[in-house]
Amino acid sequence: MLENVVNKLSNNVDKAWNRNAKLTNIMRHSKSWWNDNCSSELEKYRLLKSLEDWKFFCKTVKSTKKIFFNFKINEITNKK
């Protein structure tokens, strides 16, 4: 009886894990603040190799970092 319950629970946990887990690719830009905007701007720069695209990529990274770390700082200060 208990063994059946444990097996069912284990199966449900496995199903939930497989349904919700996502594969991540570890790469040079695997930073916690890195997002899809950063990736798309980097790809845009790599395709066109223009100075303006590089500057826009840098601005995107800078603003993304600022938003992320301000959120983290607020999260830490609000815990105490």
MMTF fields as JSON, N, C-alpha, C and O atoms, coordinates in Angstrom:
{
  "mmtfVersion": "1.0.0",
  "mmtfProducer": "UNKNOWN",
  "numBonds": 319,
  "numAtoms": 320,
  "numGroups": 80,
  "numChains": 1,
  "numModels": 1,
  "chainsPerModel": [1],
  "groupsPerChain": [80],
  "chainIdList": ["A"],
  "bondAtomList": [4, 2, 8, 6, 12, 10, 16, 14, 20, 18, 24, 22, 28, 26, 32, 30, 36, 34, 40, 38, 44, 42, 48, 46, 52, 50, 56, 54, 60, 58, 64, 62, 68, 66, 72, 70, 76, 74, 80, 78, 84, 82, 88, 86, 92, 90, 96, 94, 100, 98, 104, 102, 108, 106, 112, 110, 116, 114, 120, 118, 124, 122, 128, 126, 132, 130, 136, 134, 140, 138, 144, 142, 148, 146, 152, 150, 156, 154, 160, 158, 164, 162, 168, 166, 172, 170, 176, 174, 180, 178, 184, 182, 188, 186, 192, 190, 196, 194, 200, 198, 204, 202, 208, 206, 212, 210, 216, 214, 220, 218, 224, 222, 228, 226, 232, 230, 236, 234, 240, 238, 244, 242, 248, 246, 252, 250, 256, 254, 260, 258, 264, 262, 268, 266, 272, 270, 276, 274, 280, 278, 284, 282, 288, 286, 292, 290, 296, 294, 300, 298, 304, 302, 308, 306, 312, 310, 316, 314],
  "bondOrderList": [1, 1, 1, 1, 1, 1, 1, 1, 1, 1, 1, 1, 1, 1, 1, 1, 1, 1, 1, 1, 1, 1, 1, 1, 1, 1, 1, 1, 1, 1, 1, 1, 1, 1, 1, 1, 1, 1, 1, 1, 1, 1, 1, 1, 1, 1, 1, 1, 1, 1, 1, 1, 1, 1, 1, 1, 1, 1, 1, 1, 1, 1, 1, 1, 1, 1, 1, 1, 1, 1, 1, 1, 1, 1, 1, 1, 1, 1, 1],
  "groupList": [{"groupName": "MET", "atomNameList": ["N", "CA", "C", "O"], "elementList": ["N", "C", "C", "O"], "formalChargeList": [0, 0, 0, 0], "bondAtomList": [1, 0, 2, 1, 3, 2], "bondOrderList": [1, 1, 2], "singleLetterCode": "M", "chemCompType": "L-PEPTIDE LINKING"}, {"groupName": "LEU", "atomNameList": ["N", "CA", "C", "O"], "elementList": ["N", "C", "C", "O"], "formalChargeList": [0, 0, 0, 0], "bondAtomList": [1, 0, 2, 1, 3, 2], "bondOrderList": [1, 1, 2], "singleLetterCode": "L", "chemCompType": "L-PEPTIDE LINKING"}, {"groupName": "GLU", "atomNameList": ["N", "CA", "C", "O"], "elementList": ["N", "C", "C", "O"], "formalChargeList": [0, 0, 0, 0], "bondAtomList": [1, 0, 2, 1, 3, 2], "bondOrderList": [1, 1, 2], "singleLetterCode": "E", "chemCompType": "L-PEPTIDE LINKING"}, {"groupName": "ASN", "atomNameList": ["N", "CA", "C", "O"], "elementList": ["N", "C", "C", "O"], "formalChargeList": [0, 0, 0, 0], "bondAtomList": [1, 0, 2, 1, 3, 2], "bondOrderList": [1, 1, 2], "singleLetterCode": "N", "chemCompType": "L-PEPTIDE LINKING"}, {"groupName": "VAL", "atomNameList": ["N", "CA", "C", "O"], "elementList": ["N", "C", "C", "O"], "formalChargeList": [0, 0, 0, 0], "bondAtomList": [1, 0, 2, 1, 3, 2], "bondOrderList": [1, 1, 2], "singleLetterCode": "V", "chemCompType": "L-PEPTIDE LINKING"}, {"groupName": "LYS", "atomNameList": ["N", "CA", "C", "O"], "elementList": ["N", "C", "C", "O"], "formalChargeList": [0, 0, 0, 0], "bondAtomList": [1, 0, 2, 1, 3, 2], "bondOrderList": [1, 1, 2], "singleLetterCode": "K", "chemCompType": "L-PEPTIDE LINKING"}, {"groupName": "SER", "atomNameList": ["N", "CA", "C", "O"], "elementList": ["N", "C", "C", "O"], "formalChargeList": [0, 0, 0, 0], "bondAtomList": [1, 0, 2, 1, 3, 2], "bondOrderList": [1, 1, 2], "singleLetterCode": "S", "chemCompType": "L-PEPTIDE LINKING"}, {"groupName": "ASP", "atomNameList": ["N", "CA", "C", "O"], "elementList": ["N", "C", "C", "O"], "formalChargeList": [0, 0, 0, 0], "bondAtomList": [1, 0, 2, 1, 3, 2], "bondOrderList": [1, 1, 2], "singleLetterCode": "D", "chemCompType": "L-PEPTIDE LINKING"}, {"groupName": "ALA", "atomNameList": ["N", "CA", "C", "O"], "elementList": ["N", "C", "C", "O"], "formalChargeList": [0, 0, 0, 0], "bondAtomList": [1, 0, 2, 1, 3, 2], "bondOrderList": [1, 1, 2], "singleLetterCode": "A", "chemCompType": "L-PEPTIDE LINKING"}, {"groupName": "TRP", "atomNameList": ["N", "CA", "C", "O"], "elementList": ["N", "C", "C", "O"], "formalChargeList": [0, 0, 0, 0], "bondAtomList": [1, 0, 2, 1, 3, 2], "bondOrderList": [1, 1, 2], "singleLetterCode": "W", "chemCompType": "L-PEPTIDE LINKING"}, {"groupName": "ARG", "atomNameList": ["N", "CA", "C", "O"], "elementList": ["N", "C", "C", "O"], "formalChargeList": [0, 0, 0, 0], "bondAtomList": [1, 0, 2, 1, 3, 2], "bondOrderList": [1, 1, 2], "singleLetterCode": "R", "chemCompType": "L-PEPTIDE LINKING"}, {"groupName": "THR", "atomNameList": ["N", "CA", "C", "O"], "elementList": ["N", "C", "C", "O"], "formalChargeList": [0, 0, 0, 0], "bondAtomList": [1, 0, 2, 1, 3, 2], "bondOrderList": [1, 1, 2], "singleLetterCode": "T", "chemCompType": "L-PEPTIDE LINKING"}, {"groupName": "ILE", "atomNameList": ["N", "CA", "C", "O"], "elementList": ["N", "C", "C", "O"], "formalChargeList": [0, 0, 0, 0], "bondAtomList": [1, 0, 2, 1, 3, 2], "bondOrderList": [1, 1, 2], "singleLetterCode": "I", "chemCompType": "L-PEPTIDE LINKING"}, {"groupName": "HIS", "atomNameList": ["N", "CA", "C", "O"], "elementList": ["N", "C", "C", "O"], "formalChargeList": [0, 0, 0, 0], "bondAtomList": [1, 0, 2, 1, 3, 2], "bondOrderList": [1, 1, 2], "singleLetterCode": "H", "chemCompType": "L-PEPTIDE LINKING"}, {"groupName": "CYS", "atomNameList": ["N", "CA", "C", "O"], "elementList": ["N", "C", "C", "O"], "formalChargeList": [0, 0, 0, 0], "bondAtomList": [1, 0, 2, 1, 3, 2], "bondOrderList": [1, 1, 2], "singleLetterCode": "C", "chemCompType": "L-PEPTIDE LINKING"}, {"groupName": "TYR", "atomNameList": ["N", "CA", "C", "O"], "elementList": ["N", "C", "C", "O"], "formalChargeList": [0, 0, 0, 0], "bondAtomList": [1, 0, 2, 1, 3, 2], "bondOrderList": [1, 1, 2], "singleLetterCode": "Y", "chemCompType": "L-PEPTIDE LINKING"}, {"groupName": "PHE", "atomNameList": ["N", "CA", "C", "O"], "elementList": ["N", "C", "C", "O"], "formalChargeList": [0, 0, 0, 0], "bondAtomList": [1, 0, 2, 1, 3, 2], "bondOrderList": [1, 1, 2], "singleLetterCode": "F", "chemCompType": "L-PEPTIDE LINKING"}],
  "groupTypeList": [0, 1, 2, 3, 4, 4, 3, 5, 1, 6, 3, 3, 4, 7, 5, 8, 9, 3, 10, 3, 8, 5, 1, 11, 3, 12, 0, 10, 13, 6, 5, 6, 9, 9, 3, 7, 3, 14, 6, 6, 2, 1, 2, 5, 15, 10, 1, 1, 5, 6, 1, 2, 7, 9, 5, 16, 16, 14, 5, 11, 4, 5, 6, 11, 5, 5, 12, 16, 16, 3, 16, 5, 12, 3, 2, 12, 11, 3, 5, 5],
  "groupIdList": [1, 2, 3, 4, 5, 6, 7, 8, 9, 10, 11, 12, 13, 14, 15, 16, 17, 18, 19, 20, 21, 22, 23, 24, 25, 26, 27, 28, 29, 30, 31, 32, 33, 34, 35, 36, 37, 38, 39, 40, 41, 42, 43, 44, 45, 46, 47, 48, 49, 50, 51, 52, 53, 54, 55, 56, 57, 58, 59, 60, 61, 62, 63, 64, 65, 66, 67, 68, 69, 70, 71, 72, 73, 74, 75, 76, 77, 78, 79, 80],
  "secStructList": [7, 2, 2, 2, 2, 2, 2, 2, 2, 2, 2, 2, 2, 2, 2, 2, 2, 2, 2, 2, 7, 7, 7, 7, 7, 7, 7, 6, 6, 7, 7, 6, 6, 7, 7, 2, 2, 2, 2, 2, 2, 2, 2, 2, 2, 2, 2, 2, 7, 7, 2, 2, 2, 2, 2, 2, 2, 2, 2, 2, 2, 2, 2, 2, 2, 2, 2, 2, 2, 2, 2, 2, 2, 2, 2, 2, 2, 2, 2, 7],
  "xCoordList": [0.834, 0.0, 0.88, 0.751, 1.762, 2.651, 3.568, 3.85, 4.025, 4.9, 4.178, 4.791, 2.903, 2.12, 1.981, 2.097, 1.734, 1.592, 2.907, 2.914, 4.006, 5.327, 5.642, 6.161, 5.337, 5.566, 4.727, 5.222, 3.456, 2.59, 3.117, 3.134, 3.545, 4.108, 5.36, 5.547, 6.209, 7.437, 7.122, 7.761, 6.155, 5.759, 5.209, 5.509, 4.403, 3.842, 4.932, 4.889, 5.909, 7.026, 7.833, 8.217, 8.091, 8.819, 8.077, 8.683, 6.775, 5.971, 6.003, 6.162, 5.853, 5.874, 7.242, 7.333, 8.303, 9.658, 9.866, 10.356, 9.498, 9.685, 8.824, 9.216, 7.671, 6.781, 7.289, 7.109, 7.918, 8.275, 9.76, 10.126, 10.616, 12.051, 12.421, 11.816, 13.411, 13.877, 15.375, 16.101, 15.815, 17.24, 17.896, 17.351, 19.057, 19.8, 21.128, 21.752, 21.535, 22.834, 23.812, 23.631, 24.83, 25.839, 26.781, 27.375, 26.899, 27.759, 28.478, 28.308, 29.264, 30.059, 29.189, 29.607, 27.988, 27.109, 26.072, 25.005, 26.36, 25.417, 25.499, 25.984, 25.03, 24.971, 23.518, 22.61, 23.292, 21.921, 21.157, 19.927, 21.854, 21.175, 20.963, 20.173, 21.638, 21.554, 20.141, 19.596, 19.547, 18.201, 18.116, 19.121, 16.928, 16.727, 17.05, 17.512, 16.813, 17.156, 18.656, 19.088, 19.436, 20.897, 21.315, 22.151, 20.732, 21.072, 20.699, 21.48, 19.516, 19.087, 19.932, 20.245, 20.305, 21.155, 22.559, 23.176, 23.054, 24.364, 24.318, 25.234, 23.261, 23.11, 23.02, 23.612, 22.278, 22.141, 23.507, 23.838, 24.294, 25.634, 26.501, 27.218, 26.432, 27.268, 26.922, 27.794, 25.66, 25.258, 25.745, 26.254, 25.588, 25.858, 27.225, 27.754, 27.803, 29.124, 29.232, 30.288, 28.132, 28.188, 28.471, 28.125, 29.093, 29.432, 28.172, 28.133, 27.152, 25.899, 25.24, 24.712, 25.274, 24.703, 25.495, 24.92, 26.81, 27.635, 27.29, 27.176, 27.124, 26.773, 25.393, 25.187, 24.46, 23.12, 23.154, 22.443, 23.974, 24.147, 24.702, 24.211, 25.716, 26.305, 25.301, 25.264, 24.481, 23.443, 22.402, 21.929, 22.057, 21.09, 21.631, 20.913, 22.883, 23.505, 23.569, 23.266, 23.96, 24.083, 22.73, 22.636, 21.695, 20.378, 19.819, 19.154, 20.085, 19.629, 20.299, 19.645, 21.606, 22.332, 21.789, 21.585, 21.56, 21.081, 19.73, 19.527, 18.818, 17.493, 17.621, 17.007, 18.421, 18.585, 19.177, 18.652, 20.266, 20.929, 20.151, 20.216, 19.426, 18.55, 17.458, 17.115, 16.912, 15.916, 16.513, 15.888, 17.72, 18.371, 18.655, 18.467, 19.107, 19.381, 18.096, 18.087, 17.005, 15.726, 15.252, 14.7, 15.469, 15.083, 15.835, 15.249, 17.125, 17.939, 17.55, 17.427, 17.359, 17.016, 15.63, 15.386, 14.729, 13.378, 13.286, 12.316, 14.263, 14.278, 14.522, 13.992, 15.326, 15.657, 14.648, 14.723],
  "yCoordList": [-1.194, 0.0, 1.26, 2.116, 1.358, 2.524, 2.592, 3.679, 1.459, 1.408, 1.953, 2.652, 1.648, 2.16, 3.677, 4.361, 4.193, 5.638, 6.338, 7.368, 5.784, 6.371, 6.324, 7.294, 5.221, 5.109, 6.114, 6.732, 6.281, 7.259, 8.676, 9.481, 8.967, 10.288, 10.512, 11.585, 9.513, 9.609, 9.833, 10.658, 9.111, 9.29, 10.689, 11.301, 11.191, 12.542, 13.607, 14.573, 13.432, 14.378, 14.335, 15.38, 13.143, 13.001, 13.665, 14.37, 13.444, 14.057, 15.577, 16.269, 16.099, 17.556, 18.117, 19.176, 17.42, 17.872, 17.917, 18.913, 16.849, 16.781, 17.808, 18.303, 18.123, 19.088, 20.526, 21.36, 20.819, 22.2, 22.527, 23.702, 21.523, 21.781, 22.257, 21.84, 23.127, 23.568, 23.359, 23.452, 23.077, 22.899, 24.262, 25.174, 24.396, 25.639, 25.347, 24.312, 26.266, 26.16, 27.053, 28.27, 26.466, 27.237, 27.798, 27.061, 29.105, 29.759, 30.924, 31.179, 31.614, 32.712, 33.785, 34.427, 33.976, 35.021, 34.483, 35.078, 33.39, 32.813, 33.555, 33.028, 34.744, 35.576, 35.63, 35.474, 35.848, 35.881, 37.091, 37.069, 38.129, 39.316, 39.253, 40.032, 38.357, 38.264, 37.837, 36.899, 38.51, 38.147, 38.09, 38.246, 37.868, 37.732, 39.016, 38.964, 40.17, 41.441, 41.538, 41.976, 41.13, 41.141, 40.216, 40.572, 39.032, 38.069, 38.588, 38.467, 39.161, 39.637, 40.814, 40.913, 41.709, 42.838, 42.37, 42.924, 41.362, 40.816, 40.155, 40.326, 39.412, 38.788, 39.851, 39.705, 40.907, 42.0, 42.615, 42.875, 42.843, 43.385, 42.415, 42.827, 41.139, 40.152, 40.04, 39.774, 40.242, 40.169, 41.372, 41.22, 42.576, 43.793, 44.408, 45.14, 44.115, 44.622, 46.152, 46.698, 46.824, 48.286, 48.843, 48.23, 49.993, 50.638, 51.039, 50.951, 51.475, 51.855, 50.666, 50.79, 49.518, 48.317, 47.91, 47.444, 48.082, 47.782, 48.71, 48.269, 49.986, 50.952, 50.639, 50.739, 50.262, 49.939, 48.668, 48.574, 47.695, 46.486, 46.835, 46.34, 47.68, 48.086, 48.803, 48.581, 49.665, 50.362, 49.386, 49.516, 48.416, 47.408, 46.61, 46.375, 46.194, 45.438, 46.287, 45.808, 47.53, 48.418, 48.617, 48.544, 48.865, 49.082, 47.792, 47.824, 46.66, 45.379, 45.08, 44.645, 45.313, 45.109, 46.029, 45.604, 47.282, 48.256, 47.833, 47.871, 47.436, 46.998, 45.758, 45.684, 44.786, 43.542, 43.793, 43.304, 44.552, 44.742, 45.677, 45.522, 46.631, 47.441, 46.579, 46.749, 45.65, 44.723, 43.859, 43.663, 43.343, 42.507, 43.293, 42.778, 44.541, 45.386, 45.629, 45.54, 45.94, 46.139, 44.861, 44.903, 43.747, 42.453, 42.197, 41.739, 42.493, 42.27, 43.239, 42.837, 44.502, 45.478, 45.253, 45.573, 44.717, 44.481, 43.208, 43.033, 42.336, 41.128, 41.485, 40.834, 42.521, 42.894, 43.861, 44.32],
  "zCoordList": [0.0, 0.0, 0.0, -0.875, 0.979, 1.057, -0.158, -0.663, -0.622, -1.794, -3.034, -3.841, -3.192, -4.324, -4.265, -5.282, -3.068, -2.891, -3.224, -3.898, -2.756, -3.017, -4.509, -5.06, -5.161, -6.605, -7.391, -8.334, -7.006, -7.688, -7.49, -8.421, -6.267, -5.989, -6.819, -7.392, -6.883, -7.669, -9.151, -9.804, -9.671, -11.071, -11.327, -12.352, -10.396, -10.559, -10.517, -11.279, -9.627, -9.558, -10.85, -11.374, -11.364, -12.631, -13.783, -14.591, -13.86, -14.924, -14.818, -15.823, -13.599, -13.405, -13.766, -14.387, -13.386, -13.706, -15.217, -15.747, -15.905, -17.356, -18.092, -19.149, -17.547, -18.176, -17.993, -18.88, -16.857, -16.539, -16.643, -16.677, -16.694, -16.766, -18.161, -19.149, -18.238, -19.543, -19.636, -18.646, -20.84, -21.074, -21.183, -21.804, -20.584, -20.701, -21.365, -21.131, -22.181, -22.825, -22.079, -22.028, -21.509, -20.811, -21.869, -22.657, -21.863, -22.834, -22.177, -20.985, -22.946, -22.42, -21.767, -20.803, -22.29, -21.777, -20.796, -20.645, -20.141, -19.192, -17.866, -16.866, -17.884, -16.69, -16.24, -17.056, -14.963, -14.472, -15.003, -15.044, -15.402, -15.923, -17.43, -17.963, -18.127, -19.591, -19.99, -19.409, -20.966, -21.405, -22.93, -23.623, -23.434, -24.882, -25.632, -26.772, -25.008, -25.662, -25.917, -26.984, -24.94, -25.101, -26.231, -27.061, -26.256, -27.309, -28.689, -29.632, -28.81, -30.126, -30.601, -31.787, -29.682, -30.075, -30.455, -31.365, -29.765, -30.112, -31.493, -32.297, -31.76, -33.082, -34.182, -35.251, -33.904, -34.874, -35.174, -36.331, -34.13, -34.334, -35.138, -36.05, -34.801, -35.484, -36.971, -37.799, -37.299, -38.708, -39.509, -40.62, -38.94, -39.7, -39.427, -40.263, -38.258, -37.873, -37.937, -38.259, -37.629, -37.666, -36.272, -35.262, -36.234, -34.97, -34.206, -32.979, -34.926, -34.258, -33.576, -32.471, -34.236, -33.614, -32.382, -31.398, -32.43, -31.259, -30.104, -28.96, -30.4, -29.355, -28.769, -27.559, -29.632, -29.149, -28.298, -27.297, -28.687, -27.891, -26.508, -25.493, -26.474, -25.186, -24.308, -23.097, -24.906, -24.138, -23.606, -22.477, -24.431, -24.001, -22.824, -21.852, -22.904, -21.82, -20.552, -19.459, -20.705, -19.543, -18.855, -17.63, -19.641, -19.032, -18.435, -17.399, -19.081, -18.553, -17.219, -16.271, -17.15, -15.892, -14.803, -13.666, -15.156, -14.176, -13.6, -12.386, -14.467, -14.016, -13.131, -12.066, -13.575, -12.826, -11.445, -10.445, -11.387, -10.1, -9.181, -7.961, -9.725, -8.877, -8.255, -7.085, -9.045, -8.519, -7.414, -6.372, -7.637, -6.627, -5.348, -4.245, -5.495, -4.334, -3.546, -2.319, -4.264, -3.582, -2.899, -1.8, -3.549, -2.971, -1.664, -0.684, -1.658, -0.455, 0.658, 1.815, 0.319, 1.361, 1.931, 3.094, 1.149, 1.654, 2.503, 3.24, 2.413, 3.258, 4.71, 5.61, 4.944, 6.316, 6.793, 7.933]
}
